[in-house]
Amino acid sequence: MTTPRTSFIDTPQRVLLGPGPSDVPARVLSALARPTIGHLDPVFLQLMDDIRSKLKQVFRTNNEMTLAVSGTGSAGMETLFVNCIEPGDKVLIAINGVFGGRMKDVAERCGAAVETIEAPWGQVFDQDKLIEAIKRVKPKAFAIVHAETSTGAHQPVDRLGAACKEVGALFFLDCVTSLGGAPVEIDAWGVDAAYSGTQKCLSCPPGLSPVTLSSRAVAKLDARKSKVQSWYLDLSMVRQYWGSERFYHHTAPINMLYALHEALSIVLEEGLENRFKRHRANHELLRAGLRELGIEYVSQEGHHLPMLNAVKIPDGVDDLTVRRKLLNDYGIEIGGGLGAFKGKAWRIGLMGHGSSRRNVALLLAALRDALR
């Protein structure tokens, strides 16, 4: 007599064209299913070393403290602040969407004295104005989102690192949506601490957050007068596990790291420049098709993200009705608006493996039907 299943949920096959997670290649899913081994197994430690090497290439950095935090992109955000900020430190944060606001919340929870500079949702900051604010405030750290997922705005940041260094500030950068889909130049831009997520343009399941810290950021960590607020995210201990000491800190998510290793291999096999061109070409193809449907972008002209298209919902069209039809009739997921854009915008992701001509054509055909 066989024992019946107590429960079963049939997971549908979706086309993930929202703000994340993105579609995962079969190679990465296969990597997840490899045999689980110990987190101190010599083979696994070798794999960790290779992940670090590959992350340094994708971040375009020589930072020794480059690793994958156990947790999603928000864990990476929190990692930067809890390790590099102490109570009373002055922090300047640029806010033009949800995730700039989230950084402010995290910094305040660390006891920072937070000042903000703000721009309308969908707009980017003029770097000259940001530099003026950095020089005026003279913070311990300045933080900004490179690719604001809530608005589709692509923020120029190439001049900010030098301004931060001039006043002795650390430069924090949110690369959750941009890493692997648009140029991210950690060393060339003078970024001191950056974080990303695996579930966007790296096309790996959610669960890890790549982070990288410069020698200046590490020096700040080493000179702390107080313990890092979070035991789990304390890089002074976590780095000993990723470093030559191999000092046990927590049980690593072994199979997720298999998946990240495979995802990074795919990125580097394609080549970063080729990957950026593919994202840009498919973005332009989608943009042309949306223009024919009379759909405009809510992000600032000239600063649209190639992997996250935030567009205005046409007048008279109900947000949920269209998204439900796309999901139920075509198996396509797109995202709704957040915050100020809730009910006013759709967020269409063309991220990593999901950035293809086929997906653009499929979405445009389905959207034409839904809008009828």
C-alpha positions in Angstrom: 0.0 0.0 0.0 1.4 3.3 -1.0 1.2 6.4 1.1 -0.7 9.2 -0.6 0.7 12.6 -1.0 -0.6 15.0 1.7 -0.3 18.0 -0.5 0.9 18.9 -4.0 1.1 22.3 -5.8 1.6 22.2 -9.5 4.0 25.0 -10.3 3.2 26.6 -13.6 5.7 27.6 -16.3 5.7 31.4 -16.5 7.5 33.9 -18.7 9.0 36.2 -16.1 9.0 39.7 -17.6 8.5 41.7 -14.3 11.0 43.5 -12.0 12.4 40.2 -10.8 13.0 37.4 -10.4 13.9 36.7 -14.0 13.8 33.5 -16.0 16.5 31.0 -15.0 18.4 29.0 -17.6 18.3 25.3 -17.6 22.0 25.1 -16.8 21.5 27.0 -13.6 18.5 24.9 -12.5 20.6 21.8 -13.2 23.3 23.2 -11.0 20.9 23.6 -8.1 20.2 19.8 -8.3 23.8 18.8 -7.8 24.6 16.7 -4.7 24.8 18.7 -1.6 28.2 18.5 0.1 29.5 20.1 3.3 30.2 23.8 3.5 33.8 23.1 4.5 34.3 20.4 1.9 37.6 21.1 -0.1 35.6 20.9 -3.4 33.1 23.5 -2.1 35.8 25.8 -0.9 37.4 25.7 -4.4 34.0 26.6 -5.9 33.8 29.6 -3.5 37.2 30.8 -4.7 36.0 30.6 -8.3 32.8 32.5 -7.4 34.8 35.3 -5.9 37.0 35.5 -9.0 34.0 35.6 -11.3 32.2 38.2 -9.2 35.3 40.4 -9.3 35.2 40.2 -13.1 31.4 41.1 -13.3 31.8 43.9 -10.8 35.0 45.0 -12.6 37.0 45.3 -9.4 40.1 44.1 -7.8 38.6 44.3 -4.3 39.7 41.3 -2.2 36.5 41.6 -0.1 34.1 40.4 -2.8 31.7 37.7 -1.9 28.1 36.5 -1.9 26.0 37.3 1.2 23.5 34.6 2.2 20.3 36.6 1.6 18.6 38.5 -1.2 19.5 42.0 -2.4 18.1 43.7 0.6 20.5 41.7 2.8 23.3 43.1 0.7 21.9 46.6 1.3 21.8 46.0 5.0 25.3 44.4 5.0 26.9 47.7 3.7 25.2 49.9 6.3 25.6 47.6 9.4 29.3 47.1 8.6 30.4 50.5 7.5 28.2 52.8 9.5 28.3 53.4 13.3 25.7 55.2 15.5 26.0 59.0 15.0 27.7 58.7 11.6 26.4 61.3 9.1 25.1 59.6 6.0 23.8 61.4 2.8 21.3 59.4 0.7 19.9 60.2 -2.7 16.2 59.3 -3.0 14.2 59.2 -6.3 12.3 55.9 -5.8 11.4 53.1 -3.4 14.9 51.7 -2.9 16.6 55.0 -2.1 13.9 55.3 0.6 14.7 51.8 1.8 18.4 52.8 2.2 17.3 55.7 4.4 15.3 53.4 6.6 18.2 50.9 7.0 20.7 53.7 7.7 18.4 55.1 10.4 18.1 51.7 12.0 21.9 51.6 12.3 21.8 54.9 14.3 23.1 57.1 11.4 22.3 60.8 11.2 20.7 60.7 7.8 20.4 63.6 5.4 18.7 63.2 2.0 18.7 64.8 -1.4 15.6 64.0 -3.4 14.4 64.1 -7.0 10.9 63.4 -8.5 10.1 59.7 -9.2 11.3 58.7 -12.6 13.9 61.5 -12.8 17.7 61.1 -12.3 20.0 63.4 -10.3 22.3 65.9 -11.9 25.8 64.8 -10.8 26.9 68.4 -10.3 24.1 68.9 -7.7 25.0 65.6 -6.0 28.6 66.7 -5.8 27.6 70.0 -4.3 25.6 68.2 -1.7 28.4 65.8 -0.9 30.8 68.7 -0.4 28.3 70.7 1.7 27.3 67.8 4.0 30.7 66.1 4.2 29.1 62.8 5.2 30.8 59.6 6.4 29.0 57.8 3.5 27.0 58.8 0.5 24.6 56.2 -1.0 22.6 56.1 -4.3 20.7 53.6 -6.4 22.3 53.0 -9.8 19.2 51.3 -11.4 16.0 52.3 -9.6 13.8 49.3 -10.0 10.7 51.2 -8.9 11.0 53.9 -11.6 13.2 52.5 -14.4 15.6 55.4 -14.1 19.3 54.8 -15.0 21.4 57.1 -12.8 24.8 58.3 -14.0 27.4 57.9 -11.2 30.8 58.0 -12.8 31.9 61.3 -11.2 30.6 60.7 -7.6 33.4 58.5 -6.3 36.1 61.2 -6.7 33.8 63.7 -4.9 33.3 61.3 -2.0 37.0 60.6 -1.7 37.7 64.3 -1.6 35.7 64.8 1.6 36.6 61.5 3.1 33.2 59.8 2.5 32.6 56.2 1.4 30.6 55.8 -1.8 27.8 53.2 -1.6 26.1 51.9 -4.7 23.0 49.8 -5.2 23.6 47.6 -8.3 20.8 45.1 -7.7 19.1 45.6 -11.1 22.1 46.8 -13.2 24.8 44.1 -12.5 25.2 41.9 -15.5 22.8 43.9 -17.7 24.5 47.4 -17.9 28.0 48.6 -17.3 29.0 48.5 -13.6 32.6 49.9 -13.0 33.3 49.6 -9.3 37.0 50.5 -9.5 36.8 53.0 -12.4 34.0 54.9 -10.7 35.6 54.9 -7.2 32.8 52.9 -5.6 33.7 51.8 -2.0 30.9 49.4 -1.3 28.3 47.9 -3.7 25.7 45.2 -3.5 23.5 43.4 -6.0 21.1 40.4 -6.2 21.2 37.1 -8.1 17.6 37.2 -9.3 17.8 40.1 -11.8 20.3 40.2 -14.7 22.4 37.3 -13.4 19.4 35.1 -14.0 19.9 33.0 -10.9 17.1 32.2 -8.3 16.8 34.7 -5.5 18.7 34.0 -2.3 22.2 35.5 -2.6 23.5 39.1 -2.6 26.9 39.7 -4.2 28.8 42.5 -2.4 32.2 44.1 -2.8 34.1 46.5 -0.5 37.1 48.6 -1.3 40.2 48.8 0.9 38.8 52.2 2.3 35.5 50.5 3.3 37.4 47.6 4.9 39.5 50.0 6.8 36.3 51.6 8.1 35.1 48.2 9.2 38.4 47.4 10.9 38.4 50.7 12.8 34.9 50.3 14.3 34.5 51.3 17.9 31.4 49.2 18.3 30.4 45.7 17.3 28.6 45.3 13.9 24.9 45.6 14.6 24.1 42.3 12.9 25.9 39.1 13.9 24.8 37.2 10.8 25.9 40.0 8.4 29.1 40.8 10.2 31.7 40.9 7.5 34.6 40.9 10.0 33.6 37.2 10.6 32.0 36.3 7.3 35.2 37.3 5.4 37.2 34.7 7.4 34.9 32.0 5.9 35.4 33.3 2.4 39.1 34.0 3.0 42.1 31.7 3.5 41.2 31.0 7.1 38.0 29.2 6.2 36.7 29.9 9.7 33.2 28.6 10.2 30.6 31.3 10.5 27.3 30.0 9.3 26.2 27.1 7.0 26.4 28.4 3.5 23.4 27.9 1.1 25.5 25.3 -0.8 23.2 24.6 -3.7 22.4 28.3 -4.2 26.1 28.9 -4.6 26.3 26.1 -7.2 23.6 28.0 -9.1 25.4 31.3 -8.8 28.7 29.8 -10.0 26.9 28.5 -13.1 25.0 31.8 -13.7 28.3 33.8 -13.5 29.9 31.3 -15.9 27.1 32.0 -18.4 27.6 35.7 -18.0 31.3 35.5 -18.6 31.0 33.1 -21.5 28.7 35.5 -23.3 31.0 38.4 -22.4 29.9 41.5 -20.5 30.0 43.8 -23.6 27.9 41.4 -25.6 25.5 41.1 -22.8 25.1 44.8 -22.4 24.5 45.1 -26.2 21.8 42.4 -26.1 20.0 44.1 -23.3 20.2 47.5 -25.1 19.0 46.0 -28.4 16.0 44.2 -26.9 15.1 47.3 -24.9 15.0 49.4 -28.1 12.9 46.8 -29.8 10.4 46.8 -27.0 10.4 50.5 -26.8 9.5 50.8 -30.6 6.7 48.3 -30.1 5.3 50.1 -27.1 5.4 53.4 -29.0 3.2 51.9 -31.7 0.7 51.0 -28.9 0.8 54.6 -27.6 2.6 53.6 -24.4 5.1 56.0 -23.0 7.9 55.7 -20.4 7.6 57.2 -16.9 11.4 57.3 -16.5 13.3 60.4 -17.7 14.0 60.5 -21.5 17.6 59.5 -22.2 17.8 57.6 -18.9 15.7 54.5 -19.4 17.0 51.3 -17.9 17.6 48.7 -20.6 16.6 45.8 -18.4 13.6 47.4 -16.6 11.1 49.3 -18.6 8.8 51.5 -16.5 5.9 52.6 -18.6 2.7 54.6 -18.2 -0.6 52.7 -18.1 -2.8 54.2 -20.9 -5.7 56.3 -19.8 -8.9 54.3 -19.3 -6.9 51.0 -18.9 -7.2 49.1 -15.6 -3.9 47.9 -14.3 -4.9 44.6 -12.7 -7.2 43.6 -15.5 -4.4 43.7 -18.0 -1.8 42.0 -15.8 -4.2 39.2 -14.9 -5.1 38.6 -18.6 -1.4 38.5 -19.4 -0.8 36.0 -16.6 -3.9 33.8 -17.1 -4.0 33.7 -20.9 -0.3 33.9 -21.8 1.6 32.9 -18.7 3.4 36.3 -18.8 4.2 38.2 -15.6 4.9 41.9 -15.6 5.1 44.1 -12.6 2.8 46.8 -11.3 3.9 50.2 -10.0 5.2 50.8 -6.5 4.7 53.9 -4.3 3.9 57.0 -6.3 3.5 54.9 -9.4 1.1 52.3 -8.0 -1.8 51.8 -10.4 -0.1 54.3 -12.8 2.8 52.3 -14.3 3.8 48.8 -15.4 7.3 47.5 -14.9 8.5 45.3 -17.8 11.7 43.4 -17.2 14.0 42.2 -19.9 16.6 40.8 -17.6 19.5 38.4 -18.2 18.2 35.1 -19.8 14.7 36.8 -20.3 16.1 39.5 -22.5 15.4 38.1 -25.9 13.7 39.1 -29.2 11.2 36.2 -28.7 10.1 37.5 -25.3 9.7 41.0 -26.8 7.5 39.7 -29.6 5.5 37.6 -27.3 4.8 40.4 -24.8 3.9 42.9 -27.5 1.4 40.5 -29.1 -0.1 39.6 -25.8 -0.3 43.3 -24.8 -2.1 44.2 -28.0 -4.7 41.5 -27.2 -5.1 42.6 -23.6 -5.5 46.2 -24.5 -8.4 45.5 -26.8 
